[in-house]
């Protein structure tokens, strides 16, 4: 799948796991088009998986969190208002936005932006129009 196709899948589902198994699809398997046994890093298409995960995670309509079972979860903008409404149902650490980067020495670092600091004002405003039932319907796959 291309980045645009992955973004469309993410918008449809609301959330996708990066590579973990769970109740929603994961990006790694969507990219290769089949289940992956073992680590996706050992898959022949690992470079494509890596590129697509990062392209999707860097899109302005996507936030990377640990929302689903503590696993890296990509969350689409359309879900953010529902997440605001139901935030008290999740451990706060799972709602932090994760920003991965490599230092000049090549070390991998994950910076976290606490919730709701990463939530844009328009999503906070939209959350005021949602009740719990509507928010639950949007976030059903992760509740």
C-alpha positions in Angstrom: 0.0 0.0 0.0 1.1 3.6 -0.6 1.2 6.3 2.0 -2.1 7.7 0.6 -3.8 4.3 0.8 -2.5 3.8 4.3 -3.8 7.3 5.3 -7.2 6.4 3.9 -7.2 3.1 5.9 -6.2 5.0 9.0 -9.0 7.5 8.5 -11.5 4.7 8.0 -10.4 2.7 11.0 -9.6 5.7 13.2 -6.5 3.9 14.6 -4.0 1.4 13.3 -1.2 -0.4 15.2 2.2 0.2 13.7 3.3 -3.4 13.8 1.8 -5.2 16.8 -1.0 -7.7 16.6 -4.3 -6.6 18.0 -8.0 -5.8 17.4 -7.2 -3.4 14.6 -5.0 -3.8 11.5 -1.3 -2.9 11.6 0.6 -0.9 9.1 3.4 -3.4 8.6 1.0 -6.1 7.4 -1.0 -3.6 5.3 2.3 -2.6 3.5 3.3 -6.1 2.7 -0.2 -7.3 2.0 -0.1 -10.4 4.2 0.4 -11.5 7.8 4.0 -11.3 9.0 5.4 -14.2 11.1 8.0 -12.9 13.6 9.5 -9.4 13.4 8.8 -7.3 10.3 12.4 -6.2 10.5 13.3 -9.6 9.1 10.8 -9.4 6.2 12.1 -8.8 2.7 10.0 -5.6 2.5 11.2 -4.2 5.8 12.6 -1.1 4.2 9.2 -0.3 2.6 7.5 -1.0 5.9 9.9 1.3 7.7 9.4 4.1 5.1 5.6 3.8 5.1 5.3 3.7 8.9 7.4 6.9 9.2 5.7 8.7 6.3 2.3 8.0 7.9 3.4 8.9 11.4 4.8 12.2 10.2 1.6 13.2 8.4 -0.1 16.2 10.1 -3.4 14.3 10.4 -1.7 11.5 12.4 -0.5 11.2 16.0 1.7 8.3 17.2 0.7 7.1 20.7 0.7 4.0 22.8 -3.1 4.0 23.0 -4.0 0.4 22.3 -2.6 -2.0 24.9 0.5 0.1 25.3 1.5 -0.7 21.7 2.5 2.0 19.2 -0.8 3.2 17.7 -1.3 5.7 15.0 -4.4 7.8 15.6 -6.2 9.8 12.8 -7.3 13.4 13.4 -11.0 12.5 13.0 -10.7 10.5 16.3 -9.0 13.2 18.3 -12.2 14.8 19.6 -13.5 11.4 20.8 -10.2 10.8 22.5 -10.5 14.1 24.4 -14.0 13.1 25.6 -12.9 9.7 26.8 -9.4 10.5 27.9 -10.1 9.6 31.5 -10.6 6.0 30.4 -7.0 5.6 29.4 -3.7 5.8 31.4 -2.3 9.2 30.6 1.0 7.7 29.4 -0.9 6.0 26.6 -2.2 9.3 25.3 1.2 11.1 25.0 2.2 11.9 21.4 5.4 10.1 20.5 8.0 11.7 18.2 10.8 9.5 17.1 14.2 10.9 16.0 17.8 9.9 15.6 20.5 11.9 17.2 23.7 13.0 15.5 25.3 9.9 16.9 22.6 7.7 15.4 20.9 6.9 18.7 17.1 6.4 18.5 15.2 8.7 20.8 11.5 9.0 21.5 10.3 12.4 22.7 6.8 12.5 24.3 4.3 15.4 24.3 1.8 14.9 27.1 -1.9 14.8 26.5 -3.6 17.1 25.8 -0.7 19.4 25.0 -0.6 18.0 21.4 -4.3 18.3 20.7 -5.1 21.2 18.4 -7.7 23.8 19.5 -10.1 22.7 16.8 -10.2 19.1 18.1 -10.8 20.4 21.7 -13.6 22.5 20.4 -15.1 19.6 18.4 -14.9 17.5 21.6 -17.4 19.8 23.3 -20.0 18.8 20.8 -19.6 15.0 21.5 -21.3 13.1 24.3 -19.8 9.9 25.7 -22.0 7.7 23.5 -20.9 9.3 20.3 -17.3 9.3 21.4 -17.5 5.6 22.3 -18.9 4.8 18.8 -15.8 6.5 17.3 -13.4 4.7 19.6 -15.1 1.3 19.7 -12.1 -0.6 18.4 -9.9 0.6 21.3 -12.3 0.5 24.2 
